[in-house]
Amino acid sequence: MKKEKIKVYLYTRVSTTMQIDGYSLDAQKTKMKAFCDYNEYEIAGEYEDAGKSGKSIEGRVSFNQMMEDIKSGKDGVSYVLVFKLSRFGRNAADVLATLQVMQDFGVNLICVEDGIDSSKDVGKLMISVLSAVAEIERENIRVQTMEGRMQKAREGKWNGGFAPYGYALIDGKLEVNEEEAVAIRMIFDQYVNTDLGANGIAKYLENHGIHKIARQNGKNPLFDAALIRRIIQNPVYSGKISYGRRRTEKVHGTRNEYRQVKKDDYLLVDGLHEALVSEEVWEQAQVKVAAQAKKYENPDESLILILKKIIRRRYFPLVERGIAFFDAYILKFLYLISSSMGASMSSETYFPFFFRCFTHSVSRYSICPFTERKSSSAQAAMAS
């Protein structure tokens, strides 16, 4: 009587980093199939996750489907084969918890390249050790990747991902895409020179038949308000390269939940690419963003934040991290600038190069009555 073959599942995973290192999906499968042939295992199913991180089992569709099939017992497998333990996961807690679930259903893990079999006592011990090592290695890869991207940003180069709308990525460098750039320039023009906000500009573009050109990272033909806000606040359009404006942070009290958080202390340098709008136009747009922001209960706080950003961009281009200014010091700085141009800044304040007032109907170089509320702070600044 012919002996029944042991049934197994093959699981392969690859991320961009591992593809570079040579652990392609095909290479993993070749090794595992050779192992199955040698041991006369029957492959009952193959599962693969391409371009998925090992930091968590969440988001790995094929992995989770494999686990469901194990729980249902539909193929009666005895083992899951992976090329290396790091392909199974790089989070020690996930690896051990998942392995325990598998063993509850009579399924063990074999790591072909590592020579590990979890059905043996020494195998489970090795998995505990190597999964912790894999997690440390993942963190090192993350840090090295971030450092590489930051260095590219310091050099004024685009540091990865799709090119922003209005540009094309050619040989790793941002080049103006004139077909798309028309809409970008119009968005800034309408935002700075009219009373329209993001929603109004979205309707304006739609009414004038200006649609977003479909590309790989966006098929929606319309410029929605959220996209317009992102465009207006993106310094890349003024010829700058930024890094770290948004950072991924772990949600406190969770294991694998993350969120993106906006940061003020980010890298900002002159880029190698051509700007689509002038720095003056971009700065005027940021002032309007601050004026329209409802995030701050005190409008003066919003004004101070935007002043920090503009002063840093114009007068401190070599500083990589944000500079903390207090209200009085910012007003004193503006006083010195305006005084050097022959302007007066006493109980009434001029903003000759920094502002266009969107709160009151005044000309660009006129006195803004909004600043009367800052007069006491200004006098205190000048006296210090």
C-alpha positions in Angstrom: 0.0 0.0 0.0 1.4 3.3 -1.0 2.1 5.7 1.8 0.0 8.9 1.8 2.1 12.0 1.3 2.3 14.7 3.9 0.4 17.8 2.6 1.9 21.3 3.0 1.2 24.9 2.2 3.9 27.1 0.6 4.0 30.8 1.8 6.1 33.4 0.1 6.4 37.1 0.8 8.6 39.8 -0.6 9.2 43.5 0.1 11.1 46.0 -2.1 14.1 45.7 0.2 14.2 41.9 0.0 13.8 41.9 -3.8 17.0 43.9 -3.9 18.7 41.4 -1.6 17.8 38.6 -4.0 15.0 36.8 -2.2 12.5 37.1 -5.1 9.2 35.2 -5.0 10.4 32.8 -7.7 13.7 32.2 -5.9 11.7 31.3 -2.7 9.4 29.0 -4.5 12.2 27.2 -6.3 13.9 26.4 -3.0 10.8 25.2 -1.3 9.6 23.0 -4.2 13.0 21.3 -4.3 12.6 20.7 -0.5 9.2 19.2 -1.1 10.4 17.0 -3.9 13.3 15.7 -1.7 11.0 14.9 1.3 8.1 13.7 -0.9 5.7 16.4 0.4 2.5 17.2 -1.5 1.9 20.9 -2.1 -1.8 21.5 -1.3 -1.7 25.3 -1.8 0.5 28.2 -2.5 0.1 31.7 -1.0 2.1 34.8 -1.7 2.1 38.4 -0.6 4.1 40.7 -3.0 5.4 44.0 -1.7 4.1 43.5 1.8 6.0 44.4 5.0 6.7 41.8 7.6 6.0 44.2 10.5 2.5 42.9 10.9 0.2 40.1 9.6 -2.5 42.8 9.1 -2.9 43.8 5.5 -1.4 40.5 4.2 -4.3 39.1 2.3 -2.9 35.8 1.3 -1.4 35.1 4.7 -4.7 35.7 6.4 -6.4 33.5 3.8 -3.9 30.7 4.5 -4.7 31.0 8.2 -8.4 30.7 7.5 -7.8 27.6 5.4 -5.8 26.1 8.2 -8.5 26.7 10.7 -11.1 25.2 8.4 -9.0 22.2 7.8 -10.0 22.1 4.1 -6.8 20.6 2.8 -5.6 18.7 5.9 -2.1 20.1 5.8 0.6 19.2 8.3 3.1 22.0 7.6 3.5 25.5 6.3 6.7 26.0 4.5 8.5 29.3 4.3 11.9 30.1 2.8 13.2 31.9 5.9 11.5 32.8 9.2 11.7 36.5 8.2 9.3 35.7 5.3 6.7 34.5 7.8 7.0 37.7 9.8 9.3 40.2 11.4 7.2 40.9 14.5 8.1 38.5 17.3 4.7 38.7 19.0 2.9 38.1 15.7 5.1 35.1 14.8 4.7 33.3 18.1 1.0 34.0 18.4 0.3 32.8 14.8 2.5 29.8 15.3 0.5 28.9 18.4 -2.8 29.2 16.4 -1.4 26.9 13.7 -0.3 24.3 16.3 -3.7 24.4 17.9 -5.0 23.1 14.6 -2.2 20.5 14.2 -0.1 22.5 11.7 3.6 23.3 12.2 6.1 25.6 10.5 9.2 24.6 8.5 11.8 27.3 7.6 13.7 25.7 4.7 16.8 28.0 4.6 17.0 28.2 8.4 16.6 24.5 8.9 13.9 25.0 11.5 10.9 22.6 12.2 8.5 23.9 14.9 7.3 20.3 15.6 10.6 19.7 17.4 11.3 21.4 20.8 14.5 22.9 19.6 12.7 24.3 16.6 10.2 26.3 18.6 13.1 27.7 20.7 14.9 28.8 17.6 11.8 30.4 16.2 11.4 32.5 19.4 15.0 33.7 19.1 15.1 34.3 15.4 11.7 36.1 15.3 13.1 38.6 17.9 16.2 39.0 15.7 14.1 39.5 12.6 12.1 42.3 14.4 15.4 44.0 15.3 16.6 43.6 11.7 13.3 45.2 10.4 13.8 48.2 12.6 17.4 48.6 11.3 16.2 48.4 7.7 13.6 51.1 8.5 16.1 53.4 10.0 18.6 53.0 7.2 15.9 53.6 4.6 14.8 56.8 6.4 18.4 58.0 6.6 18.9 57.4 2.9 15.7 59.3 2.0 16.7 62.2 4.3 20.1 62.4 2.6 18.5 62.6 -0.8 16.3 65.4 0.5 19.3 67.3 1.9 20.7 67.2 -1.6 17.5 68.7 -3.1 16.5 65.5 -4.7 13.1 63.8 -4.9 13.2 61.0 -2.4 10.8 58.4 -3.6 7.2 57.8 -4.5 5.1 59.1 -7.3 6.0 62.6 -8.7 3.6 65.3 -7.4 0.9 66.4 -9.9 2.5 68.9 -12.2 5.8 67.0 -12.4 7.1 63.9 -14.1 9.8 61.7 -12.6 12.6 61.3 -15.2 15.8 59.5 -14.2 15.0 60.1 -10.6 14.6 63.9 -11.1 11.4 66.0 -11.1 10.7 67.6 -14.4 7.8 69.9 -15.2 4.9 68.3 -16.9 3.5 71.3 -18.7 0.2 69.5 -19.4 -0.5 69.1 -15.7 1.3 72.3 -14.5 -1.4 74.5 -16.1 -3.9 73.4 -13.5 -1.4 73.8 -10.6 -0.6 77.4 -11.6 -4.3 78.2 -12.0 -5.0 76.8 -8.5 -2.5 79.0 -6.9 -3.6 82.0 -8.9 -7.2 81.6 -8.0 -6.4 81.0 -4.3 -4.1 84.0 -3.9 -5.9 86.5 -6.1 -9.6 85.8 -5.4 -11.8 85.0 -2.4 -12.2 81.4 -3.4 -11.3 78.6 -1.0 -10.5 75.0 -1.9 -14.1 74.1 -2.4 -14.7 77.2 -4.6 -11.6 76.4 -6.7 -12.7 72.8 -7.2 -16.0 74.1 -8.6 -14.3 76.7 -10.7 -12.0 74.1 -12.3 -14.9 71.8 -13.0 -17.1 74.6 -14.5 -14.2 75.6 -16.8 -13.6 72.0 -17.9 -10.2 71.7 -16.3 -9.9 68.0 -15.2 -7.1 66.1 -13.6 -5.2 63.9 -16.0 -5.5 60.2 -15.0 -2.2 58.7 -13.8 -1.1 55.5 -12.0 -1.7 56.9 -8.5 -5.0 58.7 -9.2 -7.8 58.0 -11.6 -10.4 60.5 -10.3 -10.7 63.1 -13.1 -11.8 65.9 -10.7 -9.8 68.2 -8.5 -11.5 67.7 -5.1 -11.1 70.2 -2.3 -8.9 67.9 -0.2 -6.4 67.5 -3.1 -6.4 71.3 -3.7 -5.6 71.9 -0.1 -2.7 69.4 -0.3 -1.4 71.1 -3.4 -1.6 74.6 -1.9 0.4 73.5 1.2 3.0 71.5 -0.6 6.3 73.4 -0.7 7.5 71.4 -3.7 5.6 73.8 -6.0 7.8 76.7 -4.8 11.0 74.8 -5.7 11.6 73.2 -2.3 12.1 69.7 -1.1 10.7 68.7 2.3 11.1 65.6 4.3 9.2 64.6 7.5 6.2 66.8 7.1 4.1 63.8 8.0 5.4 60.9 10.0 3.9 57.6 10.9 3.5 57.0 14.6 2.2 54.0 16.5 -1.2 54.5 18.1 -0.6 54.5 21.9 -1.9 51.3 23.5 -2.1 49.3 20.3 0.2 46.7 18.8 0.0 47.2 15.0 -2.1 50.4 14.6 -0.4 53.4 13.1 -1.4 56.9 12.0 0.1 59.8 10.1 0.8 62.9 12.1 1.8 66.4 10.7 5.0 67.8 12.0 6.4 71.3 12.2 10.0 70.4 12.6 10.7 69.0 9.1 13.6 69.2 6.7 13.2 72.0 4.0 15.8 72.7 1.4 16.1 74.2 -2.1 15.2 71.5 -4.6 17.0 70.7 -7.9 13.7 71.0 -9.7 12.0 74.0 -11.3 9.3 75.8 -9.3 5.8 76.1 -10.7 5.0 79.2 -8.6 7.2 81.8 -7.0 8.1 81.8 -3.3 6.1 85.0 -2.9 2.9 83.4 -4.3 3.4 80.3 -2.2 3.9 82.4 1.0 0.8 84.4 0.2 -1.1 81.2 -0.1 0.1 80.0 3.3 -1.1 83.3 4.9 -4.5 82.7 3.5 -4.5 79.1 4.6 -3.7 80.3 8.1 -6.4 83.0 8.0 -9.0 80.4 6.9 -8.0 77.7 9.3 -10.5 76.9 12.0 -8.2 74.6 13.8 -7.1 77.4 16.2 -9.5 79.2 18.4 -7.3 82.2 18.7 -6.6 83.6 15.2 -3.4 85.3 16.5 -1.9 81.8 17.1 -2.5 80.8 13.5 -0.8 84.1 12.3 2.2 83.4 14.5 2.6 79.8 13.1 2.6 81.0 9.5 5.1 83.8 10.4 7.4 81.1 11.7 7.2 79.2 8.4 7.7 82.2 6.2 10.6 83.7 8.2 12.3 80.3 8.3 12.0 79.8 4.5 13.2 83.3 3.6 15.8 84.1 6.2 17.0 80.7 7.5 17.3 78.4 4.5 20.2 76.4 6.0 18.4 75.4 9.2 17.1 71.9 8.8 14.8 71.8 11.8 12.1 74.2 12.9 13.0 77.4 14.8 10.9 78.3 17.8 10.0 81.9 17.9 7.8 83.6 20.5 5.2 86.2 19.4 7.3 89.2 20.6 10.5 88.0 18.8 8.6 87.6 15.5 7.1 91.1 15.8 10.5 92.5 16.7 12.0 90.7 13.6 9.3 92.2 11.4 10.0 95.6 13.0 13.7 95.4 12.1 12.9 94.3 8.5 10.3 97.1 8.0 12.6 99.7 9.6 15.4 98.8 7.2 13.0 99.7 4.4 12.0 103.0 5.9 8.6 101.8 7.2 7.2 102.7 10.5 6.0 100.1 13.0 4.6 101.6 16.2 1.0 101.1 17.3 0.2 100.3 13.6 2.1 97.6 11.8 3.2 97.3 8.2 3.8 94.0 6.5 5.5 95.1 3.3 6.8 91.8 2.0 5.2 89.1 4.1 1.5 89.6 3.9 -1.5 90.1 1.8 -4.5 90.8 4.0 -7.5 88.5 3.5 -9.4 89.7 6.5 -9.9 93.4 5.5 -10.2 95.1 2.1 -6.9 96.9 2.0 -4.2 97.2 -0.6 -1.1 95.1 -0.3 1.1 97.8 1.2 -1.6 99.4 3.4 -2.0 99.2 7.1 -3.9 96.2 8.2 -6.3 97.0 11.1 -6.0 93.4 12.2 -2.6 94.3 13.6 -4.0 96.8 16.1 -4.7 93.8 18.4 -0.9 93.1 18.3 0.2 96.6 19.1 0.8 96.0 22.8 2.9 92.9 21.9 4.8 94.9 19.3 5.6 97.6 21.7 6.9 95.1 24.2 9.0 93.5 21.5 10.6 96.7 20.4 11.3 97.7 24.0 13.2 94.5 24.7 
